[in-house]
Amino acid sequence: MESRLAFLKAMIEKLNLYQLDGLACSQNLMSAKLHETMYPLDKQIQVAIDHARFSLRRIISDQDCSCLPKTGLALSDLAAGCDEALDFIYQVKHNFGIIDESRKISFTKDGRKFNFDSLEDYLALWTIPNIFFHAVTAYNIMRYCHFSIGKADFLGAEVFFKGSNLVEKFSGGGSIENA
């Protein structure tokens, strides 16, 4: 969750820099879609952030998250939403004890009832796939619109430099290329 939110935060910052430099990307890029039935870029980012925020709240408090305010679609709102979600993840990791992994999670979304028999099912079958789907779709929209980002941006540069096997693989004559 954190790595995808960190990616989205970095992309929001990059979009903001492009906008501040007066490059014509902001409005056209933020409203770009891969398909007419899909959300535009700004909504893809918002939904990924909201999945992280709402999922954590369901896990620790079993509260109905429909009452929580959703992230706005302006770059500043999306950045604040990322910060809030990342801060909330940090708080959960450091301030909550062990969470009962066998606890069931149920909620209603768009008039449909979802029931998960365990925390593992909820994370593996709902939360992580949804966050990844919307983060990947946001990445794909940016790439399709010729925004300057690559695989290293999506994975996070730290992936390439953590662990000696990765450092050895990419040191010396090797290089990291954007795919």
C-alpha positions in Angstrom: 0.0 0.0 0.0 2.7 2.5 1.0 4.8 2.0 -2.1 1.8 2.7 -4.4 0.8 5.7 -2.4 4.4 7.0 -2.5 4.4 6.5 -6.2 1.2 8.4 -6.6 2.6 11.2 -4.3 5.7 11.4 -6.5 3.6 11.6 -9.6 1.4 14.3 -8.1 4.5 16.3 -7.3 5.8 15.8 -10.8 2.5 16.9 -12.3 2.6 20.0 -10.0 6.1 20.9 -11.2 4.9 20.6 -14.9 2.0 22.8 -14.1 4.2 25.4 -12.3 6.5 25.4 -15.3 3.6 26.3 -17.5 3.8 23.1 -19.5 0.5 22.2 -21.1 -0.2 19.0 -19.3 -2.4 19.7 -16.3 -6.0 19.9 -17.4 -5.7 17.7 -20.5 -3.7 15.1 -18.8 -5.8 15.1 -15.6 -9.0 14.4 -17.6 -7.4 11.8 -19.9 -8.8 8.3 -20.0 -7.6 5.0 -21.4 -11.2 4.2 -22.4 -14.5 6.0 -22.4 -15.9 3.7 -19.7 -12.9 4.3 -17.3 -12.2 7.1 -14.8 -9.8 9.9 -15.9 -6.4 10.2 -14.4 -7.4 12.5 -11.5 -10.2 10.1 -10.4 -7.9 7.1 -10.7 -5.5 8.7 -8.3 -8.3 9.7 -6.0 -9.8 6.2 -5.9 -6.4 4.5 -5.1 -5.9 6.9 -2.2 -9.4 6.4 -1.0 -9.1 2.6 -1.1 -6.0 2.9 1.1 -7.7 5.3 3.6 -11.0 3.5 3.7 -9.5 0.0 4.0 -7.4 0.9 7.0 -10.3 2.5 8.7 -12.4 -0.7 8.1 -9.6 -2.8 9.5 -9.0 -1.0 12.7 -12.4 0.3 13.5 -14.9 -1.6 11.5 -16.5 1.8 10.7 -18.6 2.5 7.6 -16.3 4.7 5.5 -19.1 6.2 3.4 -19.2 9.0 5.9 -15.6 10.0 5.4 -14.9 12.9 3.1 -13.4 11.9 -0.2 -10.3 13.4 -1.6 -10.8 16.3 -4.0 -9.5 16.2 -7.5 -7.2 19.2 -7.5 -3.5 18.4 -7.3 -3.3 19.9 -3.9 -6.2 17.8 -2.7 -4.7 14.7 -4.1 -1.4 15.4 -2.5 -3.1 16.1 0.9 -5.0 12.8 0.5 -1.8 10.9 -0.1 -0.1 12.5 2.9 -3.1 11.7 5.1 -3.2 8.1 3.9 0.6 7.6 4.4 0.4 9.3 7.8 -2.6 7.0 8.8 -0.6 3.9 7.7 2.3 5.1 9.9 -0.1 5.6 12.9 -1.7 2.2 12.4 1.7 0.5 12.3 3.0 2.3 15.4 0.0 2.8 17.6 -2.2 -0.3 17.2 -1.5 -3.7 18.7 -2.0 -6.9 16.8 -5.1 -6.9 14.7 -7.2 -10.1 14.7 -6.5 -11.6 11.3 -9.5 -13.9 11.5 -12.0 -11.0 11.9 -14.6 -10.7 9.2 -15.0 -7.5 7.2 -18.2 -6.5 5.6 -19.3 -3.4 3.8 -21.7 -2.0 1.2 -20.4 -0.2 -1.9 -22.6 1.0 -4.7 -25.5 -0.9 -3.3 -23.6 -4.2 -3.2 -22.7 -6.1 0.0 -19.2 -7.4 0.3 -18.2 -10.0 2.9 -14.7 -11.2 3.6 -14.1 -14.1 5.9 -10.7 -12.8 7.2 -8.4 -9.8 7.1 -6.1 -11.7 4.8 -9.0 -12.2 2.3 -9.9 -8.5 2.5 -6.4 -7.3 1.9 -5.5 -9.9 -0.8 -8.8 -9.9 -2.7 -10.0 -6.3 -2.3 -7.6 -3.7 -1.0 -4.3 -4.5 -2.6 -5.8 -5.4 -6.1 -7.9 -2.2 -6.1 -5.0 0.1 -5.1 -2.7 -1.6 -7.7 -5.3 -1.4 -10.4 -5.9 2.3 -10.0 -2.2 3.1 -9.5 -1.3 1.1 -12.7 -4.1 2.7 -14.6 -2.9 6.2 -13.5 0.6 5.2 -14.7 -0.7 3.9 -18.0 -2.7 7.1 -18.6 0.4 9.2 -18.0 2.5 7.0 -20.3 -0.1 7.0 -23.0 -0.2 10.8 -22.8 3.6 11.0 -23.2 4.2 12.1 -19.6 7.8 11.5 -18.8 7.7 8.6 -16.4 9.0 5.0 -16.5 9.1 1.7 -14.7 11.6 3.0 -12.1 9.1 5.7 -11.2 6.3 3.2 -10.8 8.4 0.7 -8.8 10.1 3.4 -6.8 13.8 4.0 -7.2 14.5 2.4 -3.8 13.5 -1.0 -5.3 16.6 -0.9 -7.5 19.0 0.0 -4.8 17.9 -2.1 -1.8 19.5 -5.4 -1.2 23.0 -6.4 -2.4 21.7 -8.6 -5.3 19.9 -5.7 -6.9 22.7 -3.3 -6.4 25.1 -5.8 -8.0 22.8 -6.4 -10.8 22.6 -2.7 -11.7 26.1 -1.6 -10.8 29.1 -1.6 -13.1 28.2 -2.0 -16.7 24.5 -2.4 -16.1 21.9 0.3 -16.3 18.3 0.9 -15.4 16.1 1.7 -18.4 12.6 3.0 -18.5 10.3 0.4 -20.0 
